[in-house]
Amino acid sequence: MFFRSIEHLKLRYAGGRAMLEKGLPWTSYAHKMYTHWFESTTHNAVQTFNYHEQSANVFTRPMRGRSGNRYAVNLRKMECDCGKWSEFGIPCSHVQSVCKSWDIEATNYVKPYYGIHPYLATYRGIYTPVPREHYWDTPPLLSCSITKLYVSVVV
Ligand SMILES: [Zn+2]
């Protein structure tokens, strides 16, 4: 099990090195999500600018029998009504549409933990196996009997 885990971590690290050599700024996962949402920006229309609040409304066009929706984006608070930005840490299509309208670089809003160097740091290092339970140190509190604990609580 330990060696299989090590092989998995080594593969992840090699994948990170390959992404770095390709010049990707983020992991392939983040790149895929960002690009997918970027392609959806063509269906969005940005309206109701509020420069002071750094907010706008984004209207999606009705498509394939689905009605259009309105999403409120606030760049200052880093929020969008759809929830994807706060959930994934990657600007959704609505946020990217607002950034495009205001000539702001949306890539600046991708969370830093998607960067290649943090990814590599996760998988770089020395791994030590966890010894069998028999070799574990027992903390003093847990060395007393469960029965004694139960009796002392009940009585
Ligand atoms: Zn959104």
Backbone and ligand atoms as CSV (ligand in chain L), in Angstrom:
chain,resi,resn,atom,element,x,y,z
A,1,MET,N,N,0.824,-1.199,0.000
A,1,MET,CA,C,0.000,0.000,0.000
A,1,MET,C,C,0.871,1.267,0.000
A,2,PHE,N,N,1.900,1.242,0.858
A,2,PHE,CA,C,2.783,2.409,0.948
A,2,PHE,C,C,3.475,2.682,-0.386
A,3,PHE,N,N,3.967,1.626,-1.016
A,3,PHE,CA,C,4.700,1.811,-2.274
A,3,PHE,C,C,3.762,2.234,-3.398
A,4,ARG,N,N,2.535,1.748,-3.365
A,4,ARG,CA,C,1.559,2.198,-4.370
A,4,ARG,C,C,1.262,3.685,-4.187
A,5,SER,N,N,1.158,4.125,-2.935
A,5,SER,CA,C,0.925,5.550,-2.648
A,5,SER,C,C,2.095,6.390,-3.138
A,6,ILE,N,N,3.301,5.890,-2.919
A,6,ILE,CA,C,4.496,6.614,-3.364
A,6,ILE,C,C,4.508,6.735,-4.889
A,7,GLU,N,N,4.146,5.650,-5.559
A,7,GLU,CA,C,4.084,5.701,-7.032
A,7,GLU,C,C,3.073,6.750,-7.487
A,8,HIS,N,N,1.947,6.822,-6.809
A,8,HIS,CA,C,0.925,7.821,-7.135
A,8,HIS,C,C,1.477,9.240,-6.946
A,9,LEU,N,N,2.157,9.469,-5.834
A,9,LEU,CA,C,2.711,10.798,-5.561
A,9,LEU,C,C,3.797,11.158,-6.576
A,10,LYS,N,N,4.607,10.148,-6.945
A,10,LYS,CA,C,5.650,10.391,-7.952
A,10,LYS,C,C,5.030,10.754,-9.305
A,11,LEU,N,N,3.935,10.099,-9.665
A,11,LEU,CA,C,3.247,10.422,-10.915
A,11,LEU,C,C,2.695,11.844,-10.883
A,12,ARG,N,N,2.128,12.207,-9.738
A,12,ARG,CA,C,1.604,13.570,-9.601
A,12,ARG,C,C,2.725,14.601,-9.756
A,13,TYR,N,N,3.862,14.321,-9.122
A,13,TYR,CA,C,4.986,15.246,-9.203
A,13,TYR,C,C,5.491,15.352,-10.643
A,14,ALA,N,N,5.593,14.203,-11.320
A,14,ALA,CA,C,6.039,14.215,-12.725
A,14,ALA,C,C,5.036,14.984,-13.585
A,15,GLY,N,N,3.756,14.832,-13.296
A,15,GLY,CA,C,2.730,15.586,-14.028
A,15,GLY,C,C,2.879,17.082,-13.806
A,16,GLY,N,N,3.200,17.465,-12.589
A,16,GLY,CA,C,3.431,18.878,-12.280
A,16,GLY,C,C,4.637,19.421,-13.026
A,17,ARG,N,N,5.709,18.592,-13.110
A,17,ARG,CA,C,6.913,19.014,-13.849
A,17,ARG,C,C,6.583,19.197,-15.337
A,18,ALA,N,N,5.755,18.297,-15.873
A,18,ALA,CA,C,5.371,18.399,-17.284
A,18,ALA,C,C,4.554,19.672,-17.523
A,19,MET,N,N,3.652,19.998,-16.589
A,19,MET,CA,C,2.853,21.227,-16.727
A,19,MET,C,C,3.763,22.449,-16.675
A,20,LEU,N,N,4.777,22.402,-15.797
A,20,LEU,CA,C,5.725,23.508,-15.675
A,20,LEU,C,C,6.504,23.686,-16.977
A,21,GLU,N,N,6.939,22.569,-17.556
A,21,GLU,CA,C,7.717,22.638,-18.802
A,21,GLU,C,C,6.877,23.134,-19.976
A,22,LYS,N,N,5.575,22.876,-19.931
A,22,LYS,CA,C,4.673,23.393,-20.974
A,22,LYS,C,C,4.426,24.889,-20.804
A,23,GLY,N,N,4.786,25.411,-19.653
A,23,GLY,CA,C,4.589,26.834,-19.391
A,23,GLY,C,C,3.201,27.170,-18.891
A,24,LEU,N,N,2.465,26.166,-18.415
A,24,LEU,CA,C,1.125,26.437,-17.882
A,24,LEU,C,C,1.252,27.231,-16.580
A,25,PRO,N,N,0.444,28.280,-16.412
A,25,PRO,CA,C,0.528,29.041,-15.170
A,25,PRO,C,C,-0.117,28.320,-13.990
A,26,TRP,N,N,-1.089,27.451,-14.285
A,26,TRP,CA,C,-1.804,26.732,-13.221
A,26,TRP,C,C,-1.846,25.258,-13.564
A,27,THR,N,N,-2.448,24.508,-12.684
A,27,THR,CA,C,-2.611,23.075,-12.931
A,27,THR,C,C,-3.515,22.879,-14.148
A,28,SER,N,N,-3.425,21.721,-14.740
A,28,SER,CA,C,-4.256,21.449,-15.925
A,28,SER,C,C,-5.737,21.486,-15.566
A,29,TYR,N,N,-6.073,21.084,-14.334
A,29,TYR,CA,C,-7.466,21.157,-13.882
A,29,TYR,C,C,-7.963,22.606,-13.908
A,30,ALA,N,N,-7.206,23.518,-13.306
A,30,ALA,CA,C,-7.606,24.928,-13.254
A,30,ALA,C,C,-7.652,25.520,-14.658
A,31,HIS,N,N,-6.685,25.147,-15.475
A,31,HIS,CA,C,-6.637,25.644,-16.846
A,31,HIS,C,C,-7.878,25.190,-17.619
A,32,LYS,N,N,-8.246,23.936,-17.437
A,32,LYS,CA,C,-9.425,23.388,-18.128
A,32,LYS,C,C,-10.700,24.104,-17.683
A,33,MET,N,N,-10.848,24.305,-16.385
A,33,MET,CA,C,-12.045,24.980,-15.856
A,33,MET,C,C,-12.105,26.423,-16.358
A,34,TYR,N,N,-10.983,27.124,-16.273
A,34,TYR,CA,C,-10.945,28.524,-16.694
A,34,TYR,C,C,-11.299,28.642,-18.179
A,35,THR,N,N,-10.718,27.788,-18.993
A,35,THR,CA,C,-10.965,27.816,-20.444
A,35,THR,C,C,-12.418,27.465,-20.758
A,36,HIS,N,N,-12.937,26.466,-20.076
A,36,HIS,CA,C,-14.341,26.071,-20.293
A,36,HIS,C,C,-15.272,27.244,-20.003
A,37,TRP,N,N,-15.049,27.920,-18.895
A,37,TRP,CA,C,-15.914,29.051,-18.544
A,37,TRP,C,C,-15.657,30.247,-19.457
A,38,PHE,N,N,-14.425,30.378,-19.923
A,38,PHE,CA,C,-14.133,31.468,-20.859
A,38,PHE,C,C,-14.952,31.300,-22.133
A,39,GLU,N,N,-15.061,30.058,-22.609
A,39,GLU,CA,C,-15.824,29.804,-23.829
A,39,GLU,C,C,-17.305,30.145,-23.655
A,40,SER,N,N,-17.803,30.090,-22.429
A,40,SER,CA,C,-19.215,30.420,-22.166
A,40,SER,C,C,-19.465,31.920,-22.105
A,41,THR,N,N,-18.416,32.727,-22.079
A,41,THR,CA,C,-18.619,34.177,-21.970
A,41,THR,C,C,-19.326,34.743,-23.201
A,42,THR,N,N,-19.294,34.024,-24.311
A,42,THR,CA,C,-19.960,34.522,-25.522
A,42,THR,C,C,-21.479,34.545,-25.354
A,43,HIS,N,N,-22.006,33.815,-24.362
A,43,HIS,CA,C,-23.447,33.774,-24.126
A,43,HIS,C,C,-23.894,34.819,-23.109
A,44,ASN,N,N,-22.959,35.616,-22.618
A,44,ASN,CA,C,-23.272,36.554,-21.537
A,44,ASN,C,C,-23.292,38.003,-22.031
A,45,ALA,N,N,-24.144,38.799,-21.405
A,45,ALA,CA,C,-24.174,40.241,-21.656
A,45,ALA,C,C,-24.048,40.950,-20.315
A,46,VAL,N,N,-23.103,41.873,-20.227
A,46,VAL,CA,C,-22.842,42.582,-18.971
A,46,VAL,C,C,-23.589,43.910,-18.984
A,47,GLN,N,N,-24.315,44.182,-17.903
A,47,GLN,CA,C,-25.070,45.422,-17.772
A,47,GLN,C,C,-25.001,45.907,-16.332
A,48,THR,N,N,-25.547,47.092,-16.128
A,48,THR,CA,C,-25.686,47.671,-14.797
A,48,THR,C,C,-24.354,47.763,-14.069
A,49,PHE,N,N,-23.433,48.484,-14.677
A,49,PHE,CA,C,-22.129,48.693,-14.039
A,49,PHE,C,C,-22.253,49.557,-12.792
A,50,ASN,N,N,-21.491,49.273,-11.819
A,50,ASN,CA,C,-21.338,50.151,-10.672
A,50,ASN,C,C,-19.846,50.186,-10.373
A,51,TYR,N,N,-19.177,51.200,-10.895
A,51,TYR,CA,C,-17.724,51.273,-10.754
A,51,TYR,C,C,-17.302,51.430,-9.304
A,52,HIS,N,N,-18.093,52.206,-8.536
A,52,HIS,CA,C,-17.739,52.417,-7.131
A,52,HIS,C,C,-17.755,51.099,-6.360
A,53,GLU,N,N,-18.781,50.301,-6.603
A,53,GLU,CA,C,-18.905,49.009,-5.907
A,53,GLU,C,C,-18.139,47.881,-6.603
A,54,GLN,N,N,-17.659,48.162,-7.799
A,54,GLN,CA,C,-17.020,47.140,-8.637
A,54,GLN,C,C,-17.958,45.947,-8.835
A,55,SER,N,N,-19.219,46.280,-9.176
A,55,SER,CA,C,-20.213,45.222,-9.370
A,55,SER,C,C,-20.922,45.415,-10.704
A,56,ALA,N,N,-21.548,44.357,-11.154
A,56,ALA,CA,C,-22.293,44.389,-12.410
A,56,ALA,C,C,-23.279,43.229,-12.423
A,57,ASN,N,N,-24.258,43.338,-13.304
A,57,ASN,CA,C,-25.168,42.223,-13.531
A,57,ASN,C,C,-24.818,41.592,-14.867
A,58,VAL,N,N,-24.850,40.288,-14.882
A,58,VAL,CA,C,-24.565,39.548,-16.111
A,58,VAL,C,C,-25.827,38.775,-16.479
A,59,PHE,N,N,-26.264,38.961,-17.709
A,59,PHE,CA,C,-27.448,38.262,-18.195
A,59,PHE,C,C,-27.006,37.181,-19.170
A,60,THR,N,N,-27.477,35.972,-18.923
A,60,THR,CA,C,-27.175,34.882,-19.855
A,60,THR,C,C,-28.309,34.791,-20.868
A,61,ARG,N,N,-27.944,34.485,-22.097
A,61,ARG,CA,C,-28.947,34.395,-23.156
A,61,ARG,C,C,-29.699,33.073,-23.051
A,62,PRO,N,N,-31.011,33.111,-23.366
A,62,PRO,CA,C,-31.752,31.839,-23.387
A,62,PRO,C,C,-31.161,30.906,-24.444
A,63,MET,N,N,-30.990,29.647,-24.062
A,63,MET,CA,C,-30.410,28.666,-24.997
A,63,MET,C,C,-31.061,27.312,-24.809
A,64,ARG,N,N,-31.251,26.618,-25.876
A,64,ARG,CA,C,-31.722,25.227,-25.870
A,64,ARG,C,C,-32.916,25.021,-24.930
A,65,GLY,N,N,-33.903,25.897,-25.040
A,65,GLY,CA,C,-35.111,25.754,-24.235
A,65,GLY,C,C,-34.994,26.245,-22.810
A,66,ARG,N,N,-33.777,26.659,-22.415
A,66,ARG,CA,C,-33.596,27.181,-21.049
A,66,ARG,C,C,-33.668,28.696,-21.097
A,67,SER,N,N,-34.365,29.266,-20.121
A,67,SER,CA,C,-34.469,30.719,-20.084
A,67,SER,C,C,-33.148,31.325,-19.603
A,68,GLY,N,N,-32.945,32.589,-19.912
A,68,GLY,CA,C,-31.755,33.281,-19.464
A,68,GLY,C,C,-31.847,33.621,-17.982
A,69,ASN,N,N,-30.711,33.884,-17.387
A,69,ASN,CA,C,-30.665,34.231,-15.964
A,69,ASN,C,C,-29.865,35.501,-15.763
A,70,ARG,N,N,-30.004,36.050,-14.559
A,70,ARG,CA,C,-29.224,37.218,-14.168
A,70,ARG,C,C,-28.323,36.830,-13.007
A,71,TYR,N,N,-27.057,37.231,-13.076
A,71,TYR,CA,C,-26.106,36.950,-12.014
A,71,TYR,C,C,-25.454,38.258,-11.581
A,72,ALA,N,N,-25.428,38.496,-10.294
A,72,ALA,CA,C,-24.755,39.673,-9.751
A,72,ALA,C,C,-23.300,39.309,-9.457
A,73,VAL,N,N,-22.386,40.114,-9.988
A,73,VAL,CA,C,-20.949,39.893,-9.777
A,73,VAL,C,C,-20.401,41.071,-8.992
A,74,ASN,N,N,-19.618,40.789,-7.985
A,74,ASN,CA,C,-18.952,41.844,-7.231
A,74,ASN,C,C,-17.468,41.488,-7.142
A,75,LEU,N,N,-16.663,42.234,-7.880
A,75,LEU,CA,C,-15.228,41.930,-7.919
A,75,LEU,C,C,-14.548,42.257,-6.591
A,76,ARG,N,N,-14.997,43.323,-5.945
A,76,ARG,CA,C,-14.375,43.708,-4.674
A,76,ARG,C,C,-14.567,42.616,-3.621
A,77,LYS,N,N,-15.797,42.075,-3.559
A,77,LYS,CA,C,-16.078,41.020,-2.583
A,77,LYS,C,C,-15.718,39.628,-3.113
A,78,MET,N,N,-15.311,39.572,-4.376
A,78,MET,CA,C,-14.975,38.305,-5.043
A,78,MET,C,C,-16.136,37.314,-4.956
A,79,GLU,N,N,-17.321,37.802,-5.427
A,79,GLU,CA,C,-18.534,36.984,-5.368
A,79,GLU,C,C,-19.276,37.018,-6.705
A,80,CYS,N,N,-19.923,35.907,-6.998
A,80,CYS,CA,C,-20.870,35.823,-8.107
A,80,CYS,C,C,-22.046,34.996,-7.609
A,81,ASP,N,N,-23.245,35.378,-8.021
A,81,ASP,CA,C,-24.441,34.661,-7.566
A,81,ASP,C,C,-24.431,33.174,-7.889
A,82,CYS,N,N,-23.754,32.776,-8.930
A,82,CYS,CA,C,-23.765,31.354,-9.305
A,82,CYS,C,C,-23.001,30.510,-8.290
A,83,GLY,N,N,-22.086,31.119,-7.533
A,83,GLY,CA,C,-21.352,30.419,-6.486
A,83,GLY,C,C,-20.098,29.688,-6.945
A,84,LYS,N,N,-19.877,29.606,-8.239
A,84,LYS,CA,C,-18.723,28.832,-8.733
A,84,LYS,C,C,-17.394,29.482,-8.362
A,85,TRP,N,N,-17.355,30.805,-8.411
A,85,TRP,CA,C,-16.097,31.503,-8.123
A,85,TRP,C,C,-15.634,31.217,-6.693
A,86,SER,N,N,-16.564,31.348,-5.742
A,86,SER,CA,C,-16.163,31.111,-4.350
A,86,SER,C,C,-15.950,29.626,-4.081
A,87,GLU,N,N,-16.669,28.774,-4.785
A,87,GLU,CA,C,-16.513,27.335,-4.547
A,87,GLU,C,C,-15.217,26.791,-5.140
A,88,PHE,N,N,-14.893,27.199,-6.373
A,88,PHE,CA,C,-13.737,26.621,-7.054
A,88,PHE,C,C,-12.490,27.504,-7.004
A,89,GLY,N,N,-12.643,28.790,-6.715
A,89,GLY,CA,C,-11.490,29.688,-6.700
A,89,GLY,C,C,-11.019,30.059,-8.091
A,90,ILE,N,N,-11.869,29.830,-9.079
A,90,ILE,CA,C,-11.565,30.153,-10.471
A,90,ILE,C,C,-12.696,31.027,-10.999
A,91,PRO,N,N,-12.406,32.165,-11.625
A,91,PRO,CA,C,-13.485,33.033,-12.117
A,91,PRO,C,C,-14.420,32.297,-13.088
A,92,CYS,N,N,-15.714,32.342,-12.794
A,92,CYS,CA,C,-16.720,31.713,-13.654
A,92,CYS,C,C,-16.905,32.565,-14.918
A,93,SER,N,N,-17.768,32.125,-15.802
A,93,SER,CA,C,-17.975,32.853,-17.059
A,93,SER,C,C,-18.528,34.256,-16.796
A,94,HIS,N,N,-19.332,34.420,-15.753
A,94,HIS,CA,C,-19.925,35.727,-15.442
A,94,HIS,C,C,-18.836,36.712,-15.008
A,95,VAL,N,N,-17.958,36.240,-14.153
A,95,VAL,CA,C,-16.852,37.091,-13.687
A,95,VAL,C,C,-15.919,37.421,-14.856
A,96,GLN,N,N,-15.634,36.430,-15.675
A,96,GLN,CA,C,-14.755,36.669,-16.826
A,96,GLN,C,C,-15.399,37.659,-17.803
A,97,SER,N,N,-16.734,37.613,-17.925
A,97,SER,CA,C,-17.432,38.570,-18.799
A,97,SER,C,C,-17.284,39.991,-18.263
A,98,VAL,N,N,-17.438,40.149,-16.959
A,98,VAL,CA,C,-17.287,41.473,-16.344
A,98,VAL,C,C,-15.856,41.967,-16.530
A,99,CYS,N,N,-14.898,41.104,-16.294
A,99,CYS,CA,C,-13.495,41.490,-16.455
A,99,CYS,C,C,-13.208,41.904,-17.893
A,100,LYS,N,N,-13.770,41.150,-18.830
A,100,LYS,CA,C,-13.574,41.476,-20.243
A,100,LYS,C,C,-14.164,42.861,-20.553
A,101,SER,N,N,-15.348,43.148,-20.017
A,101,SER,CA,C,-16.001,44.442,-20.248
A,101,SER,C,C,-15.206,45.598,-19.670
A,102,TRP,N,N,-14.591,45.359,-18.526
A,102,TRP,CA,C,-13.856,46.421,-17.854
A,102,TRP,C,C,-12.372,46.402,-18.176
A,103,ASP,N,N,-11.957,45.506,-19.068
A,103,ASP,CA,C,-10.559,45.377,-19.460
A,103,ASP,C,C,-9.661,45.071,-18.255
A,104,ILE,N,N,-10.138,44.145,-17.463
A,104,ILE,CA,C,-9.387,43.681,-16.289
A,104,ILE,C,C,-8.926,42.256,-16.589
A,105,GLU,N,N,-7.733,41.913,-16.150
A,105,GLU,CA,C,-7.203,40.572,-16.378
A,105,GLU,C,C,-7.850,39.588,-15.388
A,106,ALA,N,N,-8.753,38.735,-15.896
A,106,ALA,CA,C,-9.479,37.784,-15.036
A,106,ALA,C,C,-8.562,36.731,-14.433
A,107,THR,N,N,-7.428,36.468,-15.087
A,107,THR,CA,C,-6.518,35.440,-14.557
A,107,THR,C,C,-5.954,35.841,-13.187
A,108,ASN,N,N,-5.973,37.144,-12.890
A,108,ASN,CA,C,-5.493,37.589,-11.574
A,108,ASN,C,C,-6.385,37.084,-10.444
A,109,TYR,N,N,-7.597,36.651,-10.777
A,109,TYR,CA,C,-8.544,36.197,-9.751
A,109,TYR,C,C,-8.523,34.689,-9.538
A,110,VAL,N,N,-7.638,33.988,-10.238
A,110,VAL,CA,C,-7.490,32.547,-9.982
A,110,VAL,C,C,-6.716,32.388,-8.673
A,111,LYS,N,N,-7.217,31.538,-7.783
A,111,LYS,CA,C,-6.561,31.368,-6.480
A,111,LYS,C,C,-5.123,30.862,-6.657
A,112,PRO,N,N,-4.185,31.415,-5.858
A,112,PRO,CA,C,-2.768,31.055,-6.019
A,112,PRO,C,C,-2.481,29.572,-5.805
A,113,TYR,N,N,-3.342,28.880,-5.046
A,113,TYR,CA,C,-3.042,27.458,-4.803
A,113,TYR,C,C,-3.185,26.602,-6.055
A,114,TYR,N,N,-3.710,27.153,-7.132
A,114,TYR,CA,C,-3.758,26.420,-8.393
A,114,TYR,C,C,-2.452,26.551,-9.182
A,115,GLY,N,N,-1.548,27.353,-8.706
A,115,GLY,CA,C,-0.276,27.549,-9.401
A,115,GLY,C,C,0.534,26.261,-9.458
A,116,ILE,N,N,1.420,26.178,-10.426
A,116,ILE,CA,C,2.236,24.971,-10.604
A,116,ILE,C,C,3.194,24.771,-9.426
A,117,HIS,N,N,3.777,25.850,-8.916
A,117,HIS,CA,C,4.752,25.694,-7.840
A,117,HIS,C,C,4.120,25.191,-6.536
A,118,PRO,N,N,2.945,25.715,-6.124
A,118,PRO,CA,C,2.295,25.089,-4.961
A,118,PRO,C,C,1.931,23.623,-5.210
A,119,TYR,N,N,1.546,23.319,-6.442
A,119,TYR,CA,C,1.216,21.927,-6.784
A,119,TYR,C,C,2.437,21.036,-6.614
A,120,LEU,N,N,3.574,21.502,-7.155
A,120,LEU,CA,C,4.801,20.717,-7.031
A,120,LEU,C,C,5.227,20.574,-5.574
A,121,ALA,N,N,5.053,21.640,-4.795
A,121,ALA,CA,C,5.439,21.590,-3.383
A,121,ALA,C,C,4.620,20.547,-2.620
A,122,THR,N,N,3.389,20.326,-3.069
A,122,THR,CA,C,2.540,19.328,-2.419
A,122,THR,C,C,3.128,17.932,-2.573
A,123,TYR,N,N,3.706,17.658,-3.712
A,123,TYR,CA,C,4.168,16.299,-4.005
A,123,TYR,C,C,5.678,16.139,-3.897
A,124,ARG,N,N,6.388,17.208,-3.530
A,124,ARG,CA,C,7.826,17.141,-3.357
A,124,ARG,C,C,8.078,16.777,-1.894
A,125,GLY,N,N,9.045,15.983,-1.643
A,125,GLY,CA,C,9.370,15.721,-0.256
A,125,GLY,C,C,9.726,14.278,-0.006
A,126,ILE,N,N,9.915,13.993,1.259
A,126,ILE,CA,C,10.282,12.643,1.680
A,126,ILE,C,C,9.062,12.030,2.360
A,127,TYR,N,N,8.766,10.846,1.971
A,127,TYR,CA,C,7.611,10.154,2.549
A,127,TYR,C,C,8.103,9.004,3.418
A,128,THR,N,N,7.564,8.951,4.601
A,128,THR,CA,C,7.935,7.857,5.507
A,128,THR,C,C,6.702,7.009,5.769
A,129,PRO,N,N,6.881,5.708,5.798
A,129,PRO,CA,C,5.711,4.845,6.036
A,129,PRO,C,C,5.226,4.965,7.477
A,130,VAL,N,N,3.966,4.785,7.676
A,130,VAL,CA,C,3.383,4.757,9.018
A,130,VAL,C,C,3.598,3.351,9.558
A,131,PRO,N,N,4.245,3.222,10.751
A,131,PRO,CA,C,4.491,1.880,11.281
A,131,PRO,C,C,3.187,1.185,11.699
A,132,ARG,N,N,3.268,-0.108,11.840
A,132,ARG,CA,C,2.094,-0.857,12.289
A,132,ARG,C,C,1.652,-0.354,13.659
A,133,GLU,N,N,0.395,-0.525,13.949
A,133,GLU,CA,C,-0.213,-0.004,15.170
A,133,GLU,C,C,0.524,-0.464,16.426
A,134,HIS,N,N,1.093,-1.652,16.362
A,134,HIS,CA,C,1.821,-2.225,17.491
A,134,HIS,C,C,2.979,-1.307,17.940
A,135,TYR,N,N,3.545,-0.544,17.011
A,135,TYR,CA,C,4.702,0.309,17.310
A,135,TYR,C,C,4.319,1.746,17.673
A,136,TRP,N,N,3.043,2.048,17.695
A,136,TRP,CA,C,2.618,3.410,18.004
A,136,TRP,C,C,2.787,3.696,19.488
A,137,ASP,N,N,3.141,4.925,19.816
A,137,ASP,CA,C,3.185,5.361,21.206
A,137,ASP,C,C,1.755,5.621,21.659
A,138,THR,N,N,1.446,5.215,22.872
A,138,THR,CA,C,0.117,5.446,23.407
A,138,THR,C,C,0.150,6.686,24.291
A,139,PRO,N,N,-0.668,7.674,24.001
A,139,PRO,CA,C,-0.708,8.861,24.866
A,139,PRO,C,C,-1.161,8.472,26.270
A,140,PRO,N,N,-0.648,9.112,27.319
A,140,PRO,CA,C,-0.980,8.740,28.696
A,140,PRO,C,C,-2.484,8.748,28.974
A,141,LEU,N,N,-3.215,9.701,28.432
A,141,LEU,CA,C,-4.646,9.793,28.722
A,141,LEU,C,C,-5.390,8.552,28.240
A,142,LEU,N,N,-4.973,7.992,27.140
A,142,LEU,CA,C,-5.668,6.842,26.577
A,142,LEU,C,C,-5.211,5.523,27.170
A,143,SER,N,N,-4.219,5.554,28.045
A,143,SER,CA,C,-3.721,4.308,28.592
A,143,SER,C,C,-4.619,3.758,29.698
A,144,CYS,N,N,-5.542,4.577,30.245
A,144,CYS,CA,C,-6.416,4.070,31.298
A,144,CYS,C,C,-7.575,3.292,30.686
A,145,SER,N,N,-8.219,2.535,31.483
A,145,SER,CA,C,-9.287,1.657,31.017
A,145,SER,C,C,-10.545,2.447,30.651
A,146,ILE,N,N,-11.188,2.054,29.577
A,146,ILE,CA,C,-12.443,2.676,29.169
A,146,ILE,C,C,-13.511,2.421,30.239
A,147,THR,N,N,-13.494,1.272,30.859
A,147,THR,CA,C,-14.472,0.928,31.896
A,147,THR,C,C,-14.370,1.902,33.073
A,148,LYS,N,N,-13.143,2.215,33.470
A,148,LYS,CA,C,-12.951,3.159,34.566
A,148,LYS,C,C,-13.497,4.543,34.183
A,149,LEU,N,N,-13.236,4.944,32.952
A,149,LEU,CA,C,-13.742,6.242,32.499
A,149,LEU,C,C,-15.275,6.246,32.547
A,150,TYR,N,N,-15.892,5.185,32.065
A,150,TYR,CA,C,-17.345,5.103,32.019
A,150,TYR,C,C,-17.919,5.153,33.430
A,151,VAL,N,N,-17.314,4.401,34.338
A,151,VAL,CA,C,-17.790,4.365,35.711
A,151,VAL,C,C,-17.634,5.718,36.369
A,152,SER,N,N,-16.506,6.378,36.127
A,152,SER,CA,C,-16.305,7.672,36.773
A,152,SER,C,C,-17.270,8.735,36.220
A,153,VAL,N,N,-17.710,8.613,34.978
A,153,VAL,CA,C,-18.655,9.568,34.416
A,153,VAL,C,C,-20.065,9.266,34.923
A,154,VAL,N,N,-20.434,8.001,35.010
A,154,VAL,CA,C,-21.794,7.608,35.416
A,154,VAL,C,C,-22.017,7.845,36.897
A,155,VAL,N,N,-21.037,7.539,37.721
A,155,VAL,CA,C,-21.212,7.637,39.174
A,155,VAL,C,C,-21.265,9.058,39.654
L,1,ZN,ZN,ZN,-20.831,33.187,-11.918
